[in-house]
């Protein structure tokens, strides 16, 4: 009677199973993109923001309780009025470059079209999303990085198509472009939008100066409470 030899199937070792199941890049353990953005980026960043500034607030409160006069003198040194009107004035001044562009409109239009067409070709024919994800090698999930790159790619494609249309209109349809510019060119004054925002209101400062210890105690207790909760949230998502 002929013998039937059954080949022995090697069993994976415990170490191999552990390495396979614990691999961070495995699809079964990869978190969803939206969960990763909310949990890892927004929540942790927000918790760290509140933690840092609540510690600063607790230090200010402790300074008001321990040495109110010195802390108030420090506040007096730091409280300076900075006018946004003078800083933003160069940004609000209108500058017309239309006449210079119109003198060379065909040349500028041709350069805009060539640049837009080259950009569209590179984004459509030469864009390799998996290769970029692998080259970046970020610690974020690959699906999330691929989604960001793909979104940026299509945004650039749409902008390039729009630039190509503008270049053609600049070179051959000057009147149509002029009508479009007449609707789109609007001057907005930041001074009107920010009016009253740079007015100093010292009501709270005067109350703190009148009751430094009470204000310091309230600030310190509130800041410590916020710091404790921010630390708990940050450690939970660490």
C-alpha positions in Angstrom: 0.0 0.0 0.0 1.4 3.3 -1.0 2.0 5.8 1.7 0.3 9.2 1.6 2.7 11.9 2.7 0.9 15.0 4.0 3.1 18.1 3.9 3.4 19.9 7.1 2.1 23.4 7.0 4.3 25.7 9.1 2.5 27.6 11.8 3.3 31.2 12.2 5.1 32.0 15.4 3.6 34.2 18.1 6.0 37.0 17.3 5.0 37.0 13.6 1.3 37.2 14.6 2.0 40.0 17.0 4.0 42.0 14.4 1.3 41.5 11.8 -1.6 42.5 14.0 0.2 45.5 15.6 1.4 47.0 12.3 0.3 50.7 12.4 -0.1 50.8 8.6 -2.5 47.9 8.4 -5.9 48.9 7.0 -7.8 47.1 9.8 -6.3 49.4 12.4 -6.3 52.6 10.4 -8.7 55.2 11.8 -11.1 57.0 9.6 -10.0 60.3 8.1 -12.6 62.5 9.7 -12.1 60.8 13.1 -8.4 61.4 12.8 -8.8 65.1 12.0 -11.2 65.6 14.9 -9.4 63.5 17.5 -5.8 63.9 16.6 -5.6 67.4 15.2 -8.5 69.6 16.3 -9.1 68.2 19.8 -5.4 67.9 20.8 -4.5 71.3 19.4 -7.5 72.9 21.2 -6.6 71.2 24.4 -3.0 72.3 24.2 -4.1 75.9 23.4 -6.3 76.0 26.5 -3.7 74.3 28.6 -0.9 76.7 27.8 -3.0 79.9 28.2 -4.7 78.7 31.3 -1.3 78.1 32.9 -0.4 81.7 31.9 -3.7 82.9 33.4 -3.0 81.0 36.7 0.4 82.6 36.9 -1.2 86.1 36.4 -3.8 85.3 39.1 -1.1 84.2 41.5 0.9 87.3 40.8 -2.1 89.5 41.6 -2.7 87.6 44.9 0.9 87.6 46.0 2.1 90.9 44.7 -0.7 93.0 43.2 1.3 96.2 42.9 4.2 94.7 40.9 1.8 92.8 38.7 -0.2 95.9 38.0 3.0 97.8 37.1 3.8 95.0 34.7 0.3 95.4 33.1 1.0 99.1 32.8 4.2 98.5 30.9 2.6 95.9 28.6 -0.7 97.9 27.9 0.2 99.9 24.7 -2.3 101.1 22.1 -1.3 100.0 18.6 -3.3 101.6 15.8 -4.3 99.1 13.1 -5.2 102.0 10.8 -1.6 103.0 10.3 -0.4 99.4 10.0 -3.1 98.5 7.4 -3.0 101.7 5.5 -0.6 100.5 2.7 -3.0 97.5 2.2 -6.1 99.6 1.7 -4.6 102.0 -0.9 -5.9 101.2 -4.3 -3.3 100.6 -7.0 -4.3 100.4 -10.7 -2.1 98.3 -13.0 -4.7 97.9 -15.7 -3.2 100.3 -18.1 0.2 98.6 -17.9 -1.3 95.2 -18.5 -3.4 96.5 -21.4 -0.4 97.8 -23.2 1.0 94.3 -23.4 -2.2 92.3 -23.1 -1.5 89.8 -25.9 1.9 88.9 -24.5 0.7 88.6 -20.9 -2.4 86.7 -22.0 -0.2 84.2 -24.0 2.1 83.7 -21.0 -0.9 83.1 -18.7 -2.4 80.6 -21.1 0.9 78.7 -21.5 1.4 78.6 -17.8 -2.1 77.4 -17.2 -2.0 74.7 -19.9 1.4 73.4 -18.5 -0.1 73.3 -15.0 -3.2 71.4 -16.2 -1.0 68.9 -18.1 1.2 68.3 -15.1 -1.7 67.9 -12.7 -3.7 65.6 -15.0 -1.1 63.5 -16.7 1.9 63.5 -14.4 0.3 63.6 -11.0 1.0 60.4 -9.1 -0.9 60.4 -5.8 0.4 57.1 -4.4 4.0 58.0 -5.1 3.6 61.4 -3.4 2.0 59.8 -0.4 4.9 57.3 -0.2 7.5 60.0 -0.7 6.1 62.3 2.0 5.9 59.4 4.5 3.9 61.4 7.0 2.8 59.9 10.3 -0.9 60.5 9.3 -3.0 57.8 7.8 -2.3 57.3 4.1 -6.0 57.7 3.2 -6.1 61.1 4.9 -2.9 62.3 3.1 -4.2 61.0 -0.2 -7.4 62.8 0.3 -5.6 66.1 1.0 -3.4 65.8 -2.0 -6.3 64.9 -4.3 -8.3 67.9 -3.0 -5.4 70.2 -3.6 -4.9 68.7 -7.1 -8.5 69.4 -8.2 -8.5 72.8 -6.7 -5.3 73.7 -8.7 -6.9 72.2 -11.8 -9.9 74.4 -11.5 -7.8 77.5 -10.8 -5.6 76.7 -13.8 -8.7 76.4 -16.1 -10.0 79.8 -14.8 -6.5 81.3 -15.4 -6.6 79.9 -19.0 -10.0 81.5 -19.6 -8.8 84.9 -18.3 -5.7 84.7 -20.4 -7.7 84.1 -23.6 -10.1 86.9 -22.7 -7.2 89.2 -22.0 -5.7 88.5 -25.4 -8.8 88.4 -27.7 -11.9 89.5 -25.8 -10.9 92.8 -24.1 -14.4 94.2 -23.9 -15.8 91.1 -22.2 -12.9 91.1 -19.7 -13.5 94.8 -19.1 -17.1 94.1 -18.2 -16.1 91.3 -15.9 -13.5 93.5 -14.2 -16.1 96.2 -13.8 -18.2 93.8 -11.7 -15.4 92.1 -9.9 -13.2 95.1 -9.0 -14.5 96.5 -5.8 -12.5 98.4 -3.2 -13.3 97.5 0.4 -12.0 99.6 3.2 -10.8 97.7 6.2 -11.2 100.8 8.3 -15.0 100.6 7.9 -15.1 97.0 8.9 -12.7 97.4 11.9 -14.1 100.7 13.1 -14.4 100.6 16.9 -12.4 97.3 17.2 -9.2 99.2 18.2 -10.9 101.4 20.9 -9.5 100.6 24.3 -12.0 99.5 27.0 -10.3 99.6 30.4 -13.4 98.8 32.5 -12.0 95.3 33.5 -8.5 96.7 34.1 -9.9 99.3 36.5 -11.9 96.7 38.4 -8.7 94.5 38.7 -6.8 97.5 39.9 -9.5 98.2 42.6 -9.6 94.6 43.8 -6.4 92.9 42.9 -6.6 90.0 45.4 -10.2 89.1 44.6 -9.6 89.4 40.9 -6.4 87.3 41.2 -8.2 84.6 43.1 -11.0 84.3 40.6 -8.6 84.3 37.7 -6.3 81.7 39.3 -9.1 79.3 40.3 -10.8 79.5 36.9 -7.5 79.1 35.0 -6.5 76.0 37.1 -9.9 74.5 36.5 -9.5 75.0 32.7 -5.9 73.7 32.8 -7.0 70.5 34.6 -9.7 69.8 32.1 -7.5 70.6 29.1 -4.8 68.3 30.5 -7.3 65.5 30.9 -8.6 65.9 27.3 -5.0 66.1 25.9 -3.9 62.9 27.8 -7.0 61.1 26.7 -6.1 61.7 23.0 -2.4 61.3 23.5 
